[in-house]
């Protein structure tokens, strides 16, 4: 099991989640939890493919939204940077 953690990249999670349906927030948090289990390998998950690091993204809920995240190995943390929801 990984000692990695995830968090929103602001002190106020509502900045990212305000106005989103609870199911969307739950899906983002579930995905973040699964990604931190990968540890350093999370830096290769999602898009863009073929390279490691930088701002990564995943489609969520059948392509109706996108979550963008940054993996910082020296902090052992995944930061959720943006949630885009088109409903």
C-alpha positions in Angstrom: 0.0 0.0 0.0 1.2 3.5 -0.9 1.8 6.2 1.7 0.8 8.8 -1.0 -2.1 11.1 -0.4 -4.3 13.3 -2.6 -5.7 16.8 -1.9 -7.3 19.7 -3.8 -4.6 22.2 -4.8 -6.3 25.0 -2.8 -6.9 25.4 0.9 -10.7 25.5 0.2 -12.0 22.4 -1.6 -15.3 24.2 -2.3 -13.3 26.2 -4.8 -13.2 23.1 -7.0 -16.5 21.4 -6.0 -18.9 24.3 -5.5 -22.0 23.8 -7.7 -21.0 20.2 -8.8 -23.4 17.3 -8.3 -22.4 15.2 -5.3 -22.0 12.2 -7.6 -19.4 14.1 -9.7 -17.4 15.0 -6.5 -17.6 11.4 -5.3 -16.3 10.1 -8.6 -13.4 12.6 -8.6 -12.5 11.6 -5.1 -12.7 7.9 -5.9 -10.5 8.3 -8.9 -7.9 10.3 -6.9 -7.9 7.6 -4.2 -7.2 5.0 -6.9 -4.5 7.0 -8.5 -2.5 7.6 -5.3 -2.5 3.8 -4.8 -0.2 3.8 -7.9 2.3 6.1 -6.2 5.0 7.4 -8.6 3.3 5.6 -11.5 0.3 8.0 -11.3 2.6 10.4 -13.2 2.0 8.3 -16.3 -1.7 7.8 -15.9 -4.3 9.6 -18.0 -3.6 12.1 -20.8 -1.3 13.1 -22.4 -0.1 9.6 -23.2 3.5 8.8 -24.2 5.1 11.1 -21.6 5.4 11.4 -17.8 4.7 14.3 -15.5 3.0 17.6 -16.0 -0.7 18.3 -15.8 -2.6 15.1 -16.4 -6.3 14.6 -17.2 -8.9 11.8 -17.1 -12.4 11.8 -18.6 -15.0 11.0 -16.0 -18.5 9.7 -16.0 -18.6 8.6 -19.6 -16.8 11.6 -21.0 -19.3 14.1 -19.5 -16.4 15.7 -17.5 -12.7 15.9 -17.0 -10.5 16.0 -13.9 -7.1 17.5 -14.2 -4.4 16.6 -11.7 -0.7 17.1 -10.9 1.5 14.3 -9.4 4.4 15.6 -7.3 6.6 12.7 -6.3 8.8 14.6 -3.9 5.6 15.5 -1.9 4.2 12.0 -2.4 1.0 13.7 -3.3 -1.5 14.0 -6.1 -3.2 17.4 -6.4 -6.6 17.8 -8.0 -6.2 21.0 -10.0 -9.5 21.4 -12.0 -12.8 19.7 -12.5 -14.7 20.4 -15.7 -18.3 19.2 -15.8 -20.5 19.5 -18.8 -23.3 17.4 -17.4 
